Amino acid sequence: MSIGILQLMIDVNIEAKTTHRKRQAQVTRNMIVAAAQALFLEQGYICTTIEVIAERAGVAVSTVYAIFGSKRGILRAIRDSWHERTHIREVIYNSRPSASPEELLDKLAEATRRQWELGAEVTAIYTGAAAADPRAAAELTQALAGRREGMQSFAKRIESHLRAGLDATRAAAILHAMCMPEIFDELVRHASWSPDEYQAWLAQTLKRNILET
């Protein structure tokens, strides 16, 4: 066997082991996040300790600290996982440049629907954490400010298509207000609209109030 082939086999073996370790690390991370989310809902953020999270996840306490550093680190991971499932950040910041304003608003309505459809537990966890932990409250405030900034960025991308008399700042305020979770709760959870109906209504309402006719 030539030295070149032997080196290739070694490189492939190393890459396979690295990929396996990364996969295992992600599985462990997901287990910890899932355990913490369930415990935060069951016991509350303050009453849930790292030790209890580790026990529920079936990992060592040191593993939880090594991956997340603290409960707030896990809290951030829960929020990031939520955003990844809804694709809201992707829609706001990284949508296809060639997409029309109508398409962008359709995507925003869809992502907003997913955000609040999947977000009841996350919202409850953050509300409880913020009420008991000043640093968690500060993170929540920062996250809400980031949401406003995101809507401002989204509005600027469609600024040339806004209806007469509307600038990006005012359009962003409309986007922020219309996409609030309270509206989703009122229509879907209280008025018994289907999520599909909410999404269609939101897309139509945003287009009618923001875009030029």
C-alpha positions, 0 to 999 in steps of 0.5 A: 500500500502506498504512503499516499493511500495510507495517509488518505485512509488515516485522514478519512478515519480522523474525519469520521471520528470528528463527525461522530464526536460532533454528532454526539455533542449535538445530541447531548446539547439537545438532551440538556435543552429539552430537559431544561425546558421541561423543568423550567415549565414544571418547576419554574426557572429559579427553582430548577437547578443545574444539578436537576437538569443534569439528572433529567438529561442523564449527563454529568453536572460538569457537562452542563456547565462545560456546554452552557456555563449557566442556566442563562446559557441554557435559556439562550439556547432554548430561545435560539432553538426556537428561532431556528425552528421558526426561521424568523431571523432568516426571513428578516435578515437573509431572505432571497434578494430577488424576492418581491415585497409581497413575497417577503411579507408572505414569508414574514407572516408565515414565520410569525405564525410559526414563531407564536405557534411554537413559542407559548412555552418559550414565552412562559419560561422567559416571563418567569425567568425575567420576573425572578432574575434581573440578568434574565430580565435584561436579556429579555429586554435586549431580545425585544429591542432586537426584534424592533431593530429586525423589523426596522431592517426588514422595512428598509429592504422594502422601503422603495415599495412603501405606500405614499407617506410611509417611511421605513420607520413608520412601516417598521412600527406597523410590522412590529405591532401587527406581528405581536404575540397578543394578536396571535393569541387573541385570534387563534387561542381565543377567537378560534381562528386556525393558524392558517387563517391567521397567517393569511389575514396577517399577510393581507393586512401587512400588504394592504397597510404597508405597500403601495397599491 
